[in-house]
Amino acid sequence: MTEQNTTHGQETTKGKKVWFITGAGRGLGTDIAKAALAAGHAVVATGRNPEKVTQAVGEHADLLAVKLDVTEPAEATAAIQAAVDRFGRIDVLVNNAGNFYAGFFEEITPADFRTQIETTMFGPMNVTRAALPVLRGQRSGLLVTISSTAGIAGGEFLTAYAASKFGVEGWAESLAPEVAPFGIRSMIVEPGFFRTELLTPESTSYADSAIEDYAERTEQTVKTWKSMDGQQWGDPAKLAAALIQLAELNEPPLRFAAGADAVDTFEARAKLLQDQADAHRDLSSNLAFSEA
């Protein structure tokens, strides 16, 4: 994509922002798109099937549904260009598209592990790489990366998903100071359990149980997680509204703990790191070369 130097979009007016949202055909992405439109903004809502995106979000004069498989860099470039062609700019980029490959590491196939990384780590990178020339040209914009509490604290059955989320967190945190001089702000969002469609069969794939040592734990874990589908306490519509509010801040937080369970995860992780720093402080602090 060529460098853009836009200031006001063809169809935007003062106070209206252009939101570009991936994975908007269902789940949290749909709620974010609806909330942005309700707040008076223009929305480029993307998904693998743009017709399903329009059906999910609803017809709206300020909505542009665009085909986008985030694992395809060429599609990311084309989708960003379509957004600029229609609205002239992009103000908020929300990397939301995702899926979930669950299982014990030994039982997740290498192909499925790579697919997880391609979608939830390289996917946001592909879209952001396509969008950055536009945002730099504007000297403004907000990068929103939807991560997870699994990007703060790992756990069993989460090796592929957590690996992708830990990776995307390190990437997004490191990217933030690189693009800040161009007026581009960054926010990483770590939701806990929300009643989205992540745990539905359409989004979650469980590794085949093939190793006897894991069989009982696999059966119990899958049973528990399937029972949670549709019962998660978090309201995605409220999270979407919160993101609209945070995007209006002059200095949005680098990290936003989404949900009371996410706050608990943040606090537990902070305490664990402090405890581990203290546990062997003398040994850790005496590893420098000795002065001659």
Secondary structure, DSSP 4 states (H G I P E B T S, - for coil): ------SS-SS--TT--EEEESSTTSHHHHHHHHHHHHTT-EEEEEES-HHHHHHHH---TTEEEEE--TT-HHHHHHHHHHHHHHHS--SEEEE----EEEB-GGGS-HHHHHHHHIIIIIHHHHHHHHHHHHHHHHT-EEEEEE--GGGTS--TTBHHHHHHHHHHHHHHHHHHHHHGGGTEEEEEEEE-SBSSSTTSTTTEEEPP---HHHHHHHHHHHHHHHHHTTT-SB-HHHHHHHHHHHHTSSS--SEEEESHHHHHHHHHHHHHHHHHHHHTHHHHT--SPPP-
